[in-house]
Amino acid sequence: MIRRHFALLSVALLLSAACEAQSIPIPADSRALGSTPAPTPAGSFHSVAGFDLTVPPGWTASDRTELFNRRNARLLVISNGAPPIASVQTGLLNWNDIPEDHVVLELTEFSFPGGPGPGTETAFPLDWHAAQLGMSPDGRAPMLHLQHLLRQLTLTAHVGPRASQADQDALYALVASIRPEPIPTTGVYGRWDVLGPLSAFPVGTIRHFDTLQSSVGGFFLARGAHTLFALIDGAYQFMGAMKPCPIRYDASSLTFVCDATGDRWSRTGAQLTGGGLFGLAYHTALVKDGLVLVGGSSMGGGERPPAEADEFADAIGSLPASIAPTRQQVLDRYALITTTTPIQRAAAKLVTREVALASGVIRGASIRTELERVWVVAYRGDVLLPGKSEVHGRWAAFYVDAATGGVITMACCGDGDWPPGFDALPDLATN
């Protein structure tokens, strides 16, 4: 199954049986009509939604791109006659204009996280006998919820009160004919990058990939004993005070490294230095039909990853010895990745953990008890987020592990042009 923060290797296939679909009257809808894409006549039909099906004789099918609220989109409509037209205002189908002898099947997608439907991948062929009565935007109707490559999809049938038994029977064959389009062995499949067969990635594999599916660039694929990790190759993603830092894999220490800060991460994405709060962001990864798929447009981060020892037999022990950075080294390192530009003032003070917490330079900061001393680092300048032109503030501040130089926490964009409380800090450093 898919864990909340990383996708497990095995994807269970499950669809439980439920009550038989029932015919229902077509609800009235007096809203204005919109335009309808040209339908495809009976025969084999390939939907742009990624499914192939067989349209019964006398029926029509048409791809759709209709949004009928912020969470739902209509992808496909199949009918035993002229396809219904959606309202321009609401995206809802106008059932009031559909003859009472019609049967209409629609495929919709629920795009909001935690939506209805099974929690695991659905097995094909589908069985319309498993449909259950549910509430659609136009009233109660038989529905079949399914999940395909983490997409929450629903088939809903609207059966007119005078629909023939032959057309109702055709609905079962129609649903049973629906198949996902085959996944290529490599390349792109919908929003997924197909990396190849799982057998090409033995447990312990670390490989880098560039992807065109994601705006944040490439990733490292790390295969653990139970989990695939598609770790984005830039640390500190989407942090206001800091630009993403390119990471590399250090095979000698079995860790990922940001050379600018000296931070290190495990192969499961956990931050091993600094404050331990800035794990690597990741793409969703799963195995489908024996192929490794990585969702280039689906990202996560910030949650506790699996333990390194649970995934890799050669789990790392102690990290390579670090040389405590000097004041100038800390300033130079963080100047490379701060979002303040141009830097008009830079300063760093070495303080105890207790002083840093009490100073309020970064409010609500959390510092691990084993970190006795902390560099408080500040930069003045326009805070410009990567790819943005508007100024979000006039300063950025960092708490830095004095022993390793790794990030503990950061902040930016408060009032004024310098972090409040910084100048009042004592300084334990002599260099």
Number of C-alpha atoms within 10 A of each C-alpha: 14 19 9 10 19 23 21 21 22 15 17 15 15 15 21 10 12 14 12 13 19 16 17 17 16 24 15 13 15 10 17 15 19 17 10 16 12 12 17 16 17 16 15 13 18 19 18 15 18 15 15 17 20 19 25 20 11 13 23 22 30 21 22 22 15 21 18 19 12 9 12 17 19 23 20 21 22 27 25 23 17 16 23 22 19 23 20 16 11 15 21 23 25 21 22 14 14 20 16 15 15 22 27 23 22 21 21 24 22 19 14 12 9 9 14 14 17 18 18 19 21 21 16 16 12 20 21 23 16 17 24 20 19 13 12 13 12 15 13 18 22 25 24 24 20 24 21 17 18 16 16 24 24 20 19 24 29 25 25 21 15 14 17 14 9 8 18 19 10 18 23 15 17 18 20 16 18 19 17 16 15 11 17 13 16 14 14 19 17 15 16 25 24 21 19 17 16 19 10 11 18 12 18 16 14 18 13 16 14 14 18 14 18 19 9 17 14 20 24 23 26 23 23 25 15 15 22 28 28 33 27 28 27 21 26 19 19 12 17 21 26 27 21 19 19 15 22 16 20 11 9 8 16 18 23 28 23 20 13 19 24 18 26 30 22 21 30 29 29 24 25 18 22 26 19 18 18 24 23 28 23 28 27 25 26 27 20 19 12 14 19 24 30 28 24 26 15 14 18 15 18 14 16 13 18 17 14 17 14 13 20 19 12 10 15 15 9 6 12 8 8 10 11 13 19 18 18 11 14 23 18 14 16 23 20 14 16 27 29 31 17 14 16 12 12 17 16 23 20 25 22 17 20 13 14 25 18 13 15 14 24 24 12 10 15 15 22 12 9 7 16 14 20 27 29 26 24 27 30 23 21 21 27 22 21 13 6 9 9 10 14 18 23 24 29 28 28 24 32 28 29 25 19 18 26 24 24 24 22 21 20 25 20 15 11 11 15 22 23 14 12 20 12 8 15 13 14 13 12 8 7
